[in-house]
Amino acid sequence: MNTLIGKEYKFEAAHLLWNDDYSIKENNKVFGKCVNPHGHSYTFVVEIGGPVRDGMVMNYYAIDEIVDPIATHLDHTDLNDLDEFEGVLTTAENIAEYIFKMIAGTLDANEMAVTVRSVTVRETVKTYARVEA
């Protein structure tokens, strides 16, 4: 049997959406008001899956040890200025993929018996993107 657990995190960050290959008119059409610098209070949920051992899939504090540095790295930044997003649009979809890959890489490197199953990034109370394994 495989059980899922999850934990929510948050960070504050600014960004804008812009494609240099598009004209100003095309950028405005595709990205709307997001072509202007603005910020979000992002929240994201990490789901970890695996067998239950010692009554749990994974200790929540162990998840914090992996995820807190990622959230701290993103917190109070302009996402467009981070090397990780050079040449990548800072959409919720791409942020979720980045977080997913960082967690998966850490779990793999530590040879843990669990896997990251999903990361859901919420830009607003009404909008989110989810990456699943």
C-alpha atoms as a printed R data frame, in Angstrom:
    type eleno elety resid chain resno      x      y       z
1   ATOM     1    CA   MET     A     1  0.000  0.000   0.000
2   ATOM     2    CA   ASN     A     2  1.152  3.528  -0.808
3   ATOM     3    CA   THR     A     3  0.038  6.434   1.380
4   ATOM     4    CA   LEU     A     4  0.236 10.158   0.625
5   ATOM     5    CA   ILE     A     5  1.011 12.918   3.102
6   ATOM     6    CA   GLY     A     6  1.241 16.620   2.432
7   ATOM     7    CA   LYS     A     7  2.479 19.847   3.892
8   ATOM     8    CA   GLU     A     8  1.906 23.479   2.930
9   ATOM     9    CA   TYR     A     9  4.549 26.189   2.636
10  ATOM    10    CA   LYS     A    10  4.603 29.814   1.563
11  ATOM    11    CA   PHE     A    11  6.841 32.497   0.143
12  ATOM    12    CA   GLU     A    12  6.503 36.074  -1.076
13  ATOM    13    CA   ALA     A    13  7.955 36.941  -4.459
14  ATOM    14    CA   ALA     A    14  7.708 39.302  -7.395
15  ATOM    15    CA   HIS     A    15  7.782 38.469 -11.083
16  ATOM    16    CA   LEU     A    16  6.564 39.456 -14.490
17  ATOM    17    CA   LEU     A    17  5.779 37.478 -17.625
18  ATOM    18    CA   TRP     A    18  7.461 38.555 -20.839
19  ATOM    19    CA   ASN     A    19  8.691 36.817 -23.991
20  ATOM    20    CA   ASP     A    20 11.472 38.683 -25.807
21  ATOM    21    CA   ASP     A    21 10.456 37.005 -29.062
22  ATOM    22    CA   TYR     A    22  7.048 38.727 -28.927
23  ATOM    23    CA   SER     A    23  6.181 42.317 -29.715
24  ATOM    24    CA   ILE     A    24  4.795 44.526 -26.956
25  ATOM    25    CA   LYS     A    25  1.338 43.970 -28.418
26  ATOM    26    CA   GLU     A    26  1.779 40.151 -28.461
27  ATOM    27    CA   ASN     A    27  3.125 40.136 -24.878
28  ATOM    28    CA   ASN     A    28  0.146 42.173 -23.719
29  ATOM    29    CA   LYS     A    29 -2.250 39.848 -25.538
30  ATOM    30    CA   VAL     A    30 -0.712 36.651 -24.122
31  ATOM    31    CA   PHE     A    31  0.194 37.765 -20.588
32  ATOM    32    CA   GLY     A    32 -2.183 40.676 -19.936
33  ATOM    33    CA   LYS     A    33 -1.424 42.701 -16.820
34  ATOM    34    CA   CYS     A    34  1.257 40.163 -15.821
35  ATOM    35    CA   VAL     A    35  3.691 41.909 -18.208
36  ATOM    36    CA   ASN     A    36  4.167 44.448 -15.425
37  ATOM    37    CA   PRO     A    37  6.208 43.678 -12.312
38  ATOM    38    CA   HIS     A    38  3.959 42.519  -9.483
39  ATOM    39    CA   GLY     A    39  4.077 40.217  -6.479
40  ATOM    40    CA   HIS     A    40  2.251 37.278  -4.994
41  ATOM    41    CA   SER     A    41  1.925 35.603  -1.629
42  ATOM    42    CA   TYR     A    42  2.578 32.128  -3.014
43  ATOM    43    CA   THR     A    43  1.592 28.998  -1.168
44  ATOM    44    CA   PHE     A    44  2.536 25.518  -2.236
45  ATOM    45    CA   VAL     A    45  1.628 22.040  -1.108
46  ATOM    46    CA   VAL     A    46  4.062 19.157  -1.323
47  ATOM    47    CA   GLU     A    47  2.700 15.593  -1.367
48  ATOM    48    CA   ILE     A    48  5.031 12.733  -0.492
49  ATOM    49    CA   GLY     A    49  4.096  9.104  -1.085
50  ATOM    50    CA   GLY     A    50  5.430  5.844   0.227
51  ATOM    51    CA   PRO     A    51  4.836  2.951   2.556
52  ATOM    52    CA   VAL     A    52  3.870  3.556   6.164
53  ATOM    53    CA   ARG     A    53  6.799  2.694   8.427
54  ATOM    54    CA   ASP     A    54  6.800  3.298  12.160
55  ATOM    55    CA   GLY     A    55  3.282  4.672  11.750
56  ATOM    56    CA   MET     A    56  4.182  7.331   9.178
57  ATOM    57    CA   VAL     A    57  5.278  7.795   5.580
58  ATOM    58    CA   MET     A    58  7.850 10.415   6.537
59  ATOM    59    CA   ASN     A    59  8.362 12.675   9.505
60  ATOM    60    CA   TYR     A    60  6.980 16.145   8.745
61  ATOM    61    CA   TYR     A    61 10.148 17.680  10.202
62  ATOM    62    CA   ALA     A    62 12.197 15.734   7.651
63  ATOM    63    CA   ILE     A    63 10.050 17.240   4.891
64  ATOM    64    CA   ASP     A    64 10.761 20.693   6.351
65  ATOM    65    CA   GLU     A    65 14.503 20.016   6.194
66  ATOM    66    CA   ILE     A    66 14.157 19.480   2.441
67  ATOM    67    CA   VAL     A    67 11.539 22.094   1.561
68  ATOM    68    CA   ASP     A    68 12.309 25.026   3.880
69  ATOM    69    CA   PRO     A    69 15.584 25.878   2.076
70  ATOM    70    CA   ILE     A    70 13.705 25.949  -1.250
71  ATOM    71    CA   ALA     A    71 11.003 28.259   0.125
72  ATOM    72    CA   THR     A    72 13.650 30.464   1.758
73  ATOM    73    CA   HIS     A    73 15.564 30.685  -1.527
74  ATOM    74    CA   LEU     A    74 12.428 31.917  -3.338
75  ATOM    75    CA   ASP     A    75 11.160 34.178  -0.544
76  ATOM    76    CA   HIS     A    76 11.319 37.959  -1.056
77  ATOM    77    CA   THR     A    77 12.950 37.705  -4.461
78  ATOM    78    CA   ASP     A    78 12.200 38.794  -7.981
79  ATOM    79    CA   LEU     A    79 11.842 35.334  -9.508
80  ATOM    80    CA   ASN     A    80 12.931 36.682 -12.901
81  ATOM    81    CA   ASP     A    81 16.348 37.506 -11.393
82  ATOM    82    CA   LEU     A    82 17.044 33.948 -10.175
83  ATOM    83    CA   ASP     A    83 19.434 31.808 -12.229
84  ATOM    84    CA   GLU     A    84 16.974 28.902 -12.023
85  ATOM    85    CA   PHE     A    85 14.481 30.850 -14.123
86  ATOM    86    CA   GLU     A    86 16.857 32.337 -16.667
87  ATOM    87    CA   GLY     A    87 15.119 31.894 -20.011
88  ATOM    88    CA   VAL     A    88 12.078 30.356 -18.273
89  ATOM    89    CA   LEU     A    89  8.769 32.127 -17.748
90  ATOM    90    CA   THR     A    90  8.022 32.463 -14.049
91  ATOM    91    CA   THR     A    91  4.541 30.989 -14.330
92  ATOM    92    CA   ALA     A    92  3.006 28.936 -11.531
93  ATOM    93    CA   GLU     A    93  3.484 25.876 -13.769
94  ATOM    94    CA   ASN     A    94  7.238 26.438 -14.052
95  ATOM    95    CA   ILE     A    95  7.624 27.307 -10.379
96  ATOM    96    CA   ALA     A    96  5.822 24.069  -9.434
97  ATOM    97    CA   GLU     A    97  8.077 22.086 -11.766
98  ATOM    98    CA   TYR     A    98 11.192 23.694 -10.262
99  ATOM    99    CA   ILE     A    99 10.092 22.896  -6.689
100 ATOM   100    CA   PHE     A   100  9.117 19.338  -7.675
101 ATOM   101    CA   LYS     A   101 12.529 18.667  -9.272
102 ATOM   102    CA   MET     A   102 14.411 20.114  -6.301
103 ATOM   103    CA   ILE     A   103 12.527 17.912  -3.823
104 ATOM   104    CA   ALA     A   104 12.772 14.813  -6.031
105 ATOM   105    CA   GLY     A   105 16.520 15.310  -6.420
106 ATOM   106    CA   THR     A   106 17.022 15.582  -2.682
107 ATOM   107    CA   LEU     A   107 14.902 12.506  -1.943
108 ATOM   108    CA   ASP     A   108 16.800 10.525  -4.600
109 ATOM   109    CA   ALA     A   109 20.186 11.733  -3.334
110 ATOM   110    CA   ASN     A   110 19.266 10.622   0.191
111 ATOM   111    CA   GLU     A   111 17.971  7.266  -1.097
112 ATOM   112    CA   MET     A   112 14.743  7.684   0.829
113 ATOM   113    CA   ALA     A   113 11.977  5.097   0.464
114 ATOM   114    CA   VAL     A   114  9.508  7.846  -0.470
115 ATOM   115    CA   THR     A   115  8.845  9.915  -3.566
116 ATOM   116    CA   VAL     A   116  7.463 13.352  -4.236
117 ATOM   117    CA   ARG     A   117  4.055 12.755  -5.784
118 ATOM   118    CA   SER     A   118  2.908 16.297  -6.466
119 ATOM   119    CA   VAL     A   119  3.588 19.970  -5.934
120 ATOM   120    CA   THR     A   120  0.748 22.471  -6.160
121 ATOM   121    CA   VAL     A   121  1.677 26.160  -6.379
122 ATOM   122    CA   ARG     A   122 -1.057 28.665  -5.639
123 ATOM   123    CA   GLU     A   123 -0.506 32.220  -6.930
124 ATOM   124    CA   THR     A   124 -3.839 33.499  -5.662
125 ATOM   125    CA   VAL     A   125 -6.784 31.998  -3.815
126 ATOM   126    CA   LYS     A   126 -8.352 31.252  -7.196
127 ATOM   127    CA   THR     A   127 -5.381 30.121  -9.297
128 ATOM   128    CA   TYR     A   128 -2.930 27.257  -9.013
129 ATOM   129    CA   ALA     A   129 -0.746 24.862 -10.987
130 ATOM   130    CA   ARG     A   130 -0.030 21.256 -10.040
131 ATOM   131    CA   VAL     A   131  2.833 19.017 -11.151
132 ATOM   132    CA   GLU     A   132  2.409 15.296 -10.550
133 ATOM   133    CA   ALA     A   133  4.769 12.354 -10.777
